[in-house]
Amino acid sequence: MPHMLISTQIRLETGPTNVGDEYSDPAVMNYLGARKTTMLGNNFSEYHVDEPPRLVLDKLEKIGFRVVTMTGVGQTLVWCLHQEKVRERERPPQVTQQQPDSKHLQPNSG
């Protein structure tokens, strides 16, 4: 999932921070230490952390997310982030141990 939204209420900019919904990447949610909750009356779940958005943004930057845009919607602050996919050719080459050439492993005649 290359895109992610995080949000918080303006009066709660010290946390908690909403970091995902029920379809969010479980590995990212685990990394953030998020807990999945369903508010009474809602038919969907959300992931939350107790940390302020600044700390969440710092953690997400460490795993390759970048802020695309940020806005205020009513009393809510929302950040949209994107994580670039690593293309095959951009990955570092795997180091493999070369097998010795059998021609060079002849026993000493001596």
Secondary structure by P-SEA (a helix, b strand, c coil): ccbbbbbbcccccccccccccccccaaaaaaabbbbbbcccccbbbbbbcccaaaaaaaaaaaccccccccccccbbbbbbbbbcccccccccbbbbbcccccccccccc
